[in-house]
Amino acid sequence: MMNGSSQQSQRENRMTHEDVQNEMENNERAARTGFAQKRVVWYGHGRKVGEWKEDWLFYVQNEHTLLSIWCGHALHPFDRFDRVMYFLCVASFSLFMSAYVNAAHPHSKGLVEYGGWLVLSSILLVFYDYLLKFLATSPCMQPGGSCYDNCWVCCRECCVDCGKQGLYLCAAGSAGFLTAGGVIAVTFSHVQTGMFFSTLLLMR
């Protein structure tokens, strides 16, 4: 009698363990799908006062260019190393554009010309930012992505690896942007330090 009850108890424990494993796998897949689909609501649906603050903080921790390097979620498809590469790319391109605008189109030539180039630089930075994130994460190949269920595993892994290699090539090329920006800032005497950093902040 005791043996029968102990065996039944063991079976229940095994089932419980399996249920926990399945729940953890489902939660992990749901998290990866949420990240791939740009989910913004994680802690509720506004039923409690202040829930939006937790969602906003979680969003900032995973999407901010600098903070996400340390605070990004472990299941996010954007790896920490790739975030560092992404930050270097964005920072180098931003420094280059700020130096170029202040050297070739300074505010002394007119606010309209300066403002126009400032807007153009911001647009270029947005597109460059989107390209880098796309290469780093390959969102269409992540769980919940448009191509995830339509591609073989080997194809998905190949596309993700190609995207990451593209990011690393951009990071290598960003050294050129950084060097060119430094040369411009030093060569043109009318590039003022204050306006250089002001332009950099306005572009961001």
HELIX and SHEET records of a PDB file:
HELIX    1   1 MET A    2  ALA A   36  1                                  35    
HELIX    2   2 GLU A   51  GLU A   63  1                                  13    
HELIX    3   3 SER A   68  CYS A   71  1                                   4    
HELIX    4   4 ARG A   80  ALA A  104  1                                  25    
HELIX    5   5 HIS A  107  LYS A  109  5                                   3    
HELIX    6   6 LEU A  111  THR A  137  1                                  27    
HELIX    7   7 PRO A  139  MET A  141  5                                   3    
HELIX    8   8 TYR A  148  ASN A  150  5                                   3    
HELIX    9   9 VAL A  153  THR A  187  1                                  35    
HELIX   10  10 THR A  193  MET A  203  1                                  11    
END                                                                             
